[in-house]
Amino acid sequence: MKKIVIVDDEPNIVMTLEYTFKKHNFEVYIARDGSEALEILQSVIPDVIMLDVMMPNVDGYQTLKSIKENDQLKDTKVVFLTAKNKASDIEKGLKLGADKYLTKPFSVKKIVSEINELIA
Amino acid sequence: MSNYVLFIIIVTYLAALFLIAYLAEKNSKSKWVNNSVVYTLSLAVYCTAWTYYGSIGIAANSGVNFLPIYLGPVIAAPLWIVLMRKIVRISKQHKISSIADFISLRYGNHRFLGALVTIVCLMAIVPYISLQLKAVSETFQILSDDTSYVATSVYDDSTFYIALLLAVFATFFGTQTTDASEKHKGIVMSVAFESVLKLVFFLFVGIYVTYVLFDGTEDIYTKMSAAENFESLTTINGFEGGFNWLYTIMLSFMAIFLLPRQFQVSVVENVREKHLKNAIWMFPLYLLLFNFFVIFIAWAGNLTIGNTVQAEYYALLLPLQNGNTFLSVLVFLGGFSAVISMVVVATLALSTMVSNNLVIPYGFLDYFIKSHPERNAKYIKNIRRISIFLIIISAYAFYVNFSFELSLYSIGLMAFVIIAQLAPSFFIGLFWNRGSSQATIAGIISGIAVVFYTLILPFSLHALNGSDDLVQNGFAGIEVLKPHALFGIDFLSPPAHAFFWSILVNLFCYMTFSVIKKGNYRERNYAEMYVDSKNYTDLQDGALVWKGEAYVADIKKVLVKFLGDTRTERALNLFFRKYDLPIDTQMADARLINFSEKLLTGSIGSASAKILIASVVKEDEVSLVEVLKILEESKETIARNKLLREKSNELTQLTNQLKDANEELIEKDRQKDEFLDTVAHELKTPITGIRAATELLLDDDDDMPQEIKAQFLKNMLQDSDRLSRLIHNILDFEKLSKGRTQLNIKTHNIKNTIQKTIDTLRHIADKKQVEIVNLNPNDFEVEYDEDRIVQVLTNLISNAIKFCDVKKGKIIVDYKIDLGYLEVIINDNGRGIPKQDLPYIFDKFYQSKNQNIQKPEGSGLGLAICKQIIENHNGEVWVKNNEKSGATFGFKMPFK
């Protein structure tokens, strides 16, 4: 089973994503911020991590940096899912090493197809 | 008093002076050494034994005639601010070390002129010094009881040894550096000290005579008015006397500038120009104090001693005859101080002139060029040292052979008349650029010739063989050539008469020759610099016009001979840096020529400096027209540069202002962008939730379990509420902060308003079992917008509820009235606010990182709106953490 870690501090959004990926046979892990995500990643090596940028405590950028430093996660894909949709924001996210940059609001169907495409 | 005791006192006193001079040299940077009082007191070197003893002699014999000698300087003093400042400025710029240098430089570093001025000064000053020695010797004899003893040879004469000691003093402190334009702070300090002593001791004896020996000034006046010649003693004696007064005042006016010792202390030793400001009133005051008792001591002497032959020494004799030996020793020391300061400064000044303007330019330049720098420095110093000894020994010789019958007053005045011959070239040269070197030489020589015939010759004949034949009958028996009454002018005193004729002839020659024949270009160059000193000071080294071919290496070779390798290297490096020239510049320009001449001037005088530099360069003749053109151009360049600099400064200022304004705009823009970004993000978040849930509900309608469906719908409702709340808050905040909302200010009871808010929040609080207390039971009526204050209170109290723990929570709302302010305080016992959040908590969209669980409920604008509302009421909000637990929010606003 494919594993996904969803990192976002908005419970309502997380709820829709959790429902969707579970339905598409993903093992879903939820983290409310970067530090929770890193904790989960100590025991889980997912296929993909979905990251929000603006979160309390440890934000998405910092989380990505920590992920990149972890050798065990070198095959894990990282996707930003954020409301920040300026060209400069997208450039920054991809430069930091994200594999995809998706923006909010999003279409659930599109998200699933993008993720599947990425880890196929 | 025995000879030996007196001699020991003298030696002890000299030792003290050595110490003072030594300490001043050691602390040469101290403000005790460099101040206007020391400067003024050093100017008082003007008051010699002539003032100390001679004035009393004149006052006793011819009344108030002693005064004009001091009126000249008093009249001159206010002019210093203009005249002396100009002289000081020029001298500093050109490193001038004596009046001979000053005059010779003005007329184009003229070698012969420098030598001539030196000779004139020697003629005037050597006899003057000898008279000072005479005063020491005579007062020494009066004070020592050994009257029968007469010195039979030089070696028995204490005056000789005193003179030698003074020479040692002057040598030691006067020739420490080869650069004579350097300051001699030790000597200046000792002179200042002596000036204090001589004044104080003279005032002592004045008070003693007037108030102890007599019953005050009135007593002396009354007794004296019985004398038959009283009338002539108290007036200036009519028309003829008036002329004598006028000429004597003019003489002393010139002397205060021209005497070598005055030039030394007032110009060469001037540390700061601004010291002149205080000197212009302190120095006249000093002279006034000094002269106050002269007439009374003189009259008291006339009344008690009666022997006017010794009138010069009344100040000493009066206390001595009344048994006050102590006071007479003080008077002696005061007079001795006057002598020392004059002798030391005068010989120092003369020795500089003799070495830099007479000996070096006329005999040693070739030698110097071949020798080593250390040896040259030693040689220059030795020339000065030998000069000092020779000058003092000549003065002593003059005293031994010549001066028996002369009074201090007459020799002093003779010195003034001789030195006055420098006046036309000195004063007019400062303001008239046509004055030329040849005219100056002609003027000085003719003036001196007249002085010689009308003053020196009759005096010498009289002193040598007692013959007054020339004075009575005139040269070859011609009536109109009588030395003291040339062409029938027989009503003037001999010095005034000599002054009148010599200065007339001198002036005539100077003016006529200057007009008839123009000076060469170099003369005109320096003339411009002197006359227009203010403008040319700006030009600095560029003020000298010079054309020709010169190699830096050649000039360097000359400089090294006098300054040594390191100093030369340093000076040239400074020069190159100053004018932004490469360090390996090969060809020298006019500025380097001028700079190098200046470097040498202090050591060997301006004439020698010019000769030396000229010996290694190939100079082209420049026409006068060209000189003036170049000078005009450089002046214009300077002016243009100044204008450019000002303009560029203005521009820089403007640019900076623009930059600041721009940065402010960018910052405002950035803040606006940030605000919009945050608003967009906050709006997108609930929309994202609604969008995703709607899509799922729409597509998965069949498979989706019922409870999940319900949850999604509930979330959508929540998100919609959040959205509308957010929109409302944003609009509210915008309106409040732009001042688009009018406050509805009315009188309300604050207790009731608080209660009203608590009541509406009661159900939320009850849910969490949080207690809310309205603490202050008193009614108080204040004016405010009640809806808005309820909004603030609601926000703050609901925040407090949010942070309180279930069941344990307690919120206390209180208000205070203090000095026209209403303060409302909301205190809770929740978990408090993270320290790092405290400063930002009222900023818009600042949400604590620790409250993420609460996120859906907050818009991020609540506290920012509170702050805005209170600020619109002219108040302020604040927050702090409680010591134990929880936080306290408060706001404070003024009421009428």
Interface residues (C-beta under 8 A of the other chain):
Chain A: D9 E10 P11 N12 I13 M15 T16 L17 Y19 T20 K23 R32 D33 M54 M55 P56 N57 A83 K84 K86 K104 P105 F106 S107 V108 K109
Chain B: D677 A680 H681 K684 T685 P686 I687 T688 G689 R691 A692 A693 E695 L696 D699 D700 D703 I708 Q711 F712 N715 Q718 D719 Q847 K849 N850 N852 K855 P856
